[in-house]
Amino acid sequence: MATEPAAGVETHHPLPGLLLVMLALMVEGFDLQTANLAGPSIMAAFDITRAQLGPLLSASLFGILVGATLVAPLGDRYGRKRALVIASAAYGVLSLVAAAAVSIEQLAILRFLIGIGIGVVMPNGLAMAGAMYEGPRHASATAFAGIGITLGGVVAGVTAARVLPVYHWQGLFVVGGILPLVIAAIIAVALREVVPAAGKAAEKPRGTIGVILAPSMRVTTLIVWVMFVFIALNIHLLASWIPLLMKGSGRSAAGAALVTSGFHAGGVLGGIVASLWLRRGGWHAVAIFAAGAALTMLSLALLSPGSAATVLLIACAGFFVTGIQNGVNGTASALYPPESRATGLGWALGVARLGAIMGPMVGSFASLAGLDKGGHFFLIPAASLLIVLSLALIVARRAGRSLAHAG
């Protein structure tokens, strides 16, 4: 199968195409959060505990690992638009089927399959956005499109606050099934394929891990992978456990969902700032966001989850933590050749699923150890964010040396 060498929605006006990709990632972000936000409702429906919920929340993350590493690279070979359309439609249908699940085991299996589709959408959408703005604006365009993922979390939180009290977890899954089917249809009609200029040379390899693990890239790639793991651990630990912590502090299910929306709303702002800053700040911008996130977590550790200041700090946590994620999406994408960026991002995001899978599990272990009482819970993300800060500084130093040698 061959890809048509079109340049985007409009050759000289790539913004409409970038916004469509952002919309696809927003829908993907919505579906990524549905199980987290529906967690308390699922617990009540199936009569399970917080600790038992962890494996269900991790099921889609296992699927993302499979989708991002094994399926997403096909977008580099056969077309990223095609990958977006097929994957979005597939996980939309699966989400509708999941709404009819009658056991926790059925729901876990379907969330795994949904995760495969989500894992294909993320790297191909980000790579497609970057291909629309090659050159100095590449990292910023990639990070800007990534804001859609966080914006989807905001929309999911607001939607959950309205849907869960009336239609419970099934209603949220139905909405999560309809949205990707709609965006798949829009992209199929309105968005043309984007082929990076460097990718048109037939002799260049595509969709192979050997490109991103070449001797000149190997160490940097492995460091970036470790960074992605810890960032994903933090995002999914916080996204999955903030609703439970807020519910446990006395807030209603709708109130807990709205506080979680504050986390994602802060993330949208953080993503915007990161995308604007990346063009000049690069990896140093990522390091500053990591430092801010670690300080925020340490501040949360000193407060009770029910305090008013906690809500503001949770929004700040979203700002910094999501800023890190958007920052590394853009800067890491720019490390690789244009024709292999879906592969590079796919493997980075796929390996990150190890951290994402561990996130809810770490929350379960923390609950069993009693760390979900009071602010002690936030010491866990604080420690891992300090590791991210150290790694970002290492990559910044290596990137600086590479530029010096190139000059």
Buried (B, 14 or more C-beta within 10 A) or exposed (E): EEBEEBBBBEEEEBEBBBBBBBBBBBBBBBBBBBBBBBBBBBBEBBEBEBBEBBBBBBBBBBBBBBBBBBBBBBBBBBBBBBBBBBBBBBBBBBBBBBBEBEEBEEBBBBBBBBBBBBBBBBBBBBBBBBBBBBEEBBBBBBBBBBBBBBBBBBBBBBBBBBBBBEBBBBBBBBBBBEBBBBBBBBBBEEBBBBBBEBBEEEEEEBBEBEBBBEEEBEEBBEBBBBBBBBBBBBBBBBBBBBBBBBBBBEBBBBBBBBBBBBBBBBBBBBBBBBBBBBBEBBBBBBBBBBBBBBBBBBBBBEBEBBBEEBBEBBBBBBBBBBBBBBBBBBBBBBBBBBBBBBBBBBBBBBBBBBBBBBBBBBBBBBBEEEBBBBBBBBBBBBEBBBBBBEBBBBBBEBBEEEEEEEE
